[in-house]
Amino acid sequence: MDKTVPDLAAAVSGIEDGMVLMVGGFGGSGAPIELIHALIDCFKATGSPKNLTVVNNNAGNGRIGIAAMIDAGMVAKMICSFPRSADPRAFTEKYLAGDIGLELVPQGTLAERIRAGGAGIPAFYTPASYGTDVAKGKPVAEFDGKHYVQERWLKADAALIKAELADTLGNLTYRKAARNFSPLMAAAAKLTIVQATRIVTPGDIDPEQVVTPGIFVNRIVEVAEPRQEEALMREGVAYV
Amino acid sequence: MSAKLSNAQIAWRAAQDIEDGAYVNLGIGFPEMVAKFQPPGKQAIFHTENGVLNFGEAPAEGEEDWDLINAGKKAITLRPGAAFFHHADSFGMVRGGHLDVAILGTYEVAENGDLANWSTGPKGVPAVGGAMDLVHGAKRVAVITDHVTKDGKPKLVKKCTLPLTGVGCVTRVYTSLAVLDIEGGRFVLREKLPTMSVADLQAVTGAEMVLPDQIGDLVAPEL
């Protein structure tokens, strides 16, 4: 078994209109920029995929990555905790014009909903948001004298993930704080697509060091010198 | 001493109460400043929502590694004994009661401990981040804030008028004029500027304060 695919275009093939797409990363840390840009290339060439629901902590920065997807008109709705950034123009303009939807989720609830999606837990209770506008319409229950809000799992048709090392079976490691949501999303998506800085032979990653086991991964493509969102921002790069 | 504490002095005062070895989360923005004022011999371990425990100061300019950032997306460094973990574990630390202290900024805080710090109303793009999680679980949830708004209105109020972040969650408030605990649904005055009378402080506080026999002086060094 070998989960590697030859190039970025092959990696992102099969993502269709209207799908729910999880994208790893917290701000620029862990953002799979090359996979996102390959998906934008696909949209420009074929008109698809569009009407995507994108799950990420944020809603893009500047004119690259998720912001460039929004600018291109591929995104119908964001599910995120913090749709602000150094340069949130892409999302802000569309949101204020009513051209993009937003499901605002407290960050820990977002993480746990994704975890639950990958773990087969349809709903859970959390203290976060109890008594606030964010909890409106959601079931509430009391446990041991405290109030909790019921939240539902979040699953995706596909996930784009940036890893540091991958072996050909899909076992992954991450670099520093670039891990963030990615292990959760890898488990919560039907089709998990990974860009790794280096692809190695099974056995080359110590099993003790594996963060995401290969069972959660479907495709791997090597991007040997991945660009970092923050660095691209500072260079003023726009992916249009 | 000037008529009120500067933000740095408020942060300094909050830092004095953090025990050695405490696990601490500092909200983005103003609260991040608390880390600079840890008293000698007391080393807190700082947690950031995006999956790092025991981070240190910002790196020198040009030395940033943008895979190593805090919740405010600022570059950080690691201290010996740091750890990385994913977001679900990170918020498990929060909600699971494993943090000793969370220190947050605020728009309003009510006498029953309600906190409003994420939204100023329906205009613009709403963004909540981790605030609604952070207010639950830490053993102490402290707020640092100017005592009044820019137009001089009380930020310590009987009931919040802005959208809530959490219900009954704040345990202590450090302001530019005073330190107050929230106990039994009331603001209990612990310290105030020595130059300020209780009556003058009450006049800029939106709920009636409980006045214990002992009220300390709020004194911070020039910073």
Interface residues (C-beta under 8 A of the other chain):
Chain A: F26 G27 G28 S29 G30 S81 F82 P83 R84 S85 A86 P88 F91 T92 Y95 L96 L102 L104 V105 P106 Q107 G108 T109 L110 A111 E112 I114 R115 T126 P127 A128 S129 Y130 G131 T132 D133 V134 H147 Y174 R175 K176 A177 A178 R179 N180 F181 S182 P183 L184 V211 Q228 E229 E230 A231
Chain B: T48 E49 N50 G51 V52 E64 D65 W66 D67 L68 I69 K73 F84 F85 H86 H87 A88 S90 F91 V94 R95 D114 S119 G124 V125 P126 A127 V128 G129 G130 A131 M132 D133 H136 G137 P163 L164 T165 G166 V167
